[in-house]
Amino acid sequence: MAQDAKPNILYIMADQMAAPVLSMYDPSSPVKTPTLDRLAKDGVVFDSAYCNSPLCAPSRFAMVTGQLPSAIGGYDNASTLPSDIPTYAHYLRKEGYHTALAGKMHFIGPDQLHGFEQRLTSDIYPGDFGWSVNWDEAEVRPDWYHNMSSVLEAGPVVRTNQLDFDDEVIYKSTQYLYDHTRHRNGQPFCLTVAMTHPHDPYAMTKEYWDMYEGVDIPLPKIPSIPHDQQDPHSQRVLKCIDLWGRETTEERVRAARRAYFAACTYVDAQVGKLLRVLNDCGLAEHTIIVFSGDHGDMLGERGLWYKMVWYEMAARVPLLVYAPKKYEAKRVKENVSIMDLLPTFVGMAGSSTSPELPLDGKSLMPYITGEVGLKTDLVLGEYMGEGTLSPVVMIRRGRWKFVFSSIDPPQLFDLIDDPLEQTNLAAGYSVKPSLRSSKPQSRDSSYIISSSHHCDSQHLSPLSTCATLSPRTHLVSCFSIVQKPISPPRTPEVQDQQSLGSAPDDRQYKNDNDPPIKSILASFLDEVASRWDLNAITTAVLQSQRQRRLVHGALMQGIKTTWEYNPPVDASTMYIRNCGKGALDDTEWLSRWPRV
C-alpha cells in the first residue's frame, strides 16, 4: 500500500454474533470459522470489545455516529437517526471516499442513506415507526417482540428470509468490488457489508447444519436460573420473549445452538467470498478489513435468549482489524466498543474528526499502530428498549462491569475472577435514605452506600440480587439519591490483590467494612450520576415513543407511508444496450477484468 494513498476499508458486520462462542476468543469452541481465525491470526484482535446497546438499531446508530444512543435519540428499533448527525460515511465521503452500504443498518425514516453515497440493497427490517416500544403499556406484548419460536423450530432448512437477504447482500457486495475495480479508477472506497446472520431464527441450510453432525454441542455454561431468582431486568426480558414461567428442553437448546453455530460458519464462508474477490481484483493489499457485530446473543445462558441485557454473551462483540502489511498482528486486552469505530475509520483515512462536534467514541489507532494517543480502557452503554421502564446503563472499565437502572438493584461484576458473572458484588449493599434531599436524580446527584437493610448479606447466593421489583416501580427505596457535589469520577483500582483473596469464597465482598468493593461501588454510582440524567432521558424516551406511535398510526391511514429503501435499478444502463452504452466491443472491453 503506497504511503501516500488512502487505503480502502472493507467493514464486514455480523448480526447478533456473540464473541465468547467464537474460536478466535475461545480455542475450545466447536464453532467452525476458518476464515475469521486466519484473519485473527494475522490481524489485530480486540479481546474485550462491546456494543453500546444490546439491541440492533441503537447499537448501529452508536457505531455509525460515534455517539451514545441517548445523545442521538437511538432508543429502540423504531427510532430515527437525525440526518444532521455525522456518520463515518459522511467523514470518509468528505475525504474523497466512495461510501457504500450493503445489507442491514436499521435506518428508520425518510433518510435511508446517512452519508452513504450508494446503498446496494434494501434493509431486512421495516423502515417505519411500527416497532416503537411503549413504556406506557409495559405489560402488553406486541406481535413483533421476540418469542421462543426460533428455539422451538430450530433446525435445518432449505430457505429463509434471512438467507435470501444475506445471499443478496454478498452478491451485491462482490459486484460492487468488481465495478469499483473496473470503473472507479484511483478513488478509495469504504464498503460496509452488514449481514443479518447469525441473528435468529436459528435455521440454516443442510450444508452448514451437517458440518456439526457428531459435534458435541455444548449446553450453556450457566444453567437456567429459576425465574423468581433472576434479576428484575432479566425477569422482564423473559416476559418480553414469552418465556416467563416456561422451560426449554435440553434438546431444543442444543438444536438452537447448533443452528446458531452453523450460521456463524455461513457468515465465515461469506467473508471468504469477499476476500477472494479482493484478491482476484488486486485490491487485497490496498484494503483494510474490519470485522465486527452489533451485539451478541445469550443462547440460553442463565436461561436467557437473544439480547436486551448487559451480560457478556449479549454485550460482547467480535472486533478485528486485518491489514498485515500495514498493522502488526497483536491482541488488545483493553475494553473498547464499536462506538470507537468512527474516529478509527477516520484515522485510517489519515484524517481527524471535527473537534467542534460531539463525539463519545475514541480512536482505536493507538491500539492498532502503537502510536501515541488516548487509551481509556472504557466502554459506556445504554439500553432503553423493550423490557425496561428506565435507561439501563453500563460502565465497563478494567476488570469491572457496572450496570445500573433507577428501577433495579445495581450489578457489579469482577470479570477477571468471575468471567461468567455469577457473583453480583453489589448484592448486600444499598444506598442509605437521605434526609437532606428528596429531589429526583440529576447530573449533580450522588449516592451513599451502606449495608443493605433489605438483604441478608451473609446468606446471598452468587446469583442473588437485592430485591425483586415490580416493573412499574420508578424508584427503589433502597437506592435513594442524595445531592452532593462531586468531581469527575475515576474507578479506583484494586492495588492489593490479597485484599480480595484468591477466590470468591475467600473475599470479604459481603462485609460492609471491606473498603475495595465499597469504594468501587460508590465510585461507579458517582460516575453514573455525573454522566447521565436518567430522569431526563426517561422523559425524552417516553416523548419519542408517544410521538412515533401517533405518527405511525396516522401514516397507516389512507395511502400508507413507509420508508423502505428501494435501490435504484436502471436496466437501460446494464449489460449490452443499443442506446447509451457505446459500441459493442467497447462495452465488452470495459466489462472485462483484467483487460487485454
ABEGO torsion letter per residue (X at the ends): XBAABBBBBBBBBBBGBBAAABAAABAABABBBAAAAAAAAABBBBABBBBABBBAAAAAAAAAAGBBAAAAGBABAABBBBAABBBAAAAAAAAGBBBBBBEBAGBBEABAAGGBABBABBBABBABAAABBBAABAABBBAABBBAAAAAABEBBABBAAAAAAAAAAAAAAAAAAAAAAABBGBBBBBBBBBAOABOBBBBBAAAAAAABGBBBBBBABBBBBAAABBAAAAAAAAAAGABGBBBBAAAAAAAAAAAAAAAAAAAAAAAAAAAAAAAAGAAAABBBBBBBABBBAGGBGGBBEBGBABAAAABBBBBBBBAAABBBBBBABBBBAAAAAAAAAAAAGBBBBAABBBABBBAAAAAAGBBEBBAGBBBBBBABBGBABBBBBBBBEABBBBBBAABBBBBBBAAABAAGABBAABGBBBBBBAABABBBBAABBBBBBBBAABBAAABBAABBABBBBAABABBAAABBBBBBBBBBBBBBBABAAAAEABAAABAAABAABAAAAAAAAAAAAAAAAABBAAAAAAAAAAAAAAAAAAAAAAABEBBBBABBBBBBBAAABEBBABGAEBAAAAAAAABOBBX
